[in-house]
Amino acid sequence: MNRSTSANLTVSSVRKRRVVISAVVATAALLVACGNVSTDAGSSIQVADDQAPADRSIGIDVGTAGELIAIDSDNVFMAGYSQSTRVMTVLFRSGGLYEYYDVPPELWQAFVDAQPDPWSLVGYPQLVQQNYAYRKISS
C-alpha cells in the first residue's frame, strides 16, 4: 500500500477503513509470528520509517495520514495518526488494536518522541487516564 492509497483510504468511508485496519492487523500478526513481510496473497506491507521531527510545526500536517508505523517499544508494535480525523491507532504487541478519538496532534508527537517508552510515558497517562474516547478494534 503506498502513501497515496493510504491517504485516500483515510478520507473514505468507515467501512473501507475497517477493511484496511483488518488487513493491517492480519499482516502485523504475520510479521510478529514469522518475521515475513508477505501475506498469503503475495502482497506486502510497507512500514513508514520516517517519523516527523520533534521540532515540526503543528501548522504543518502531523502524523502518518492514518498509516501505521513501527514503534520502538516493548509493548507497542505499531501506531498511526490522522490529523484530519484526529484518530490515533495503536497496535500492541499482544495483538490488541485500539483507536483513540479527538487526539490533538501534540499528543501524537509526544507519543512518537517518547520512544522507547511511549505507552508508559504518554499513552497510558494521557489517553487512558484522561479518558479519551476509544474503541477496541481487535484483541
KAQUIFEN-V574056 format. One record per helix or strand of 3 or more residues. SS is the DSSP state (h for helix, s for strand). FROM is the first residue (numbers start at 1). TO is the last residue. Records with the same first field share a line. If there is no record, write none. Layout:
# KAQUIFEN-V574056
SS: FROM-TO ; FROM-TO
This chain:
# KAQUIFEN-V574056
h: 3-10 ; 14-34 ; 105-113 ; 118-128
s: 76-82 ; 87-92 ; 97-100 ; 134-138
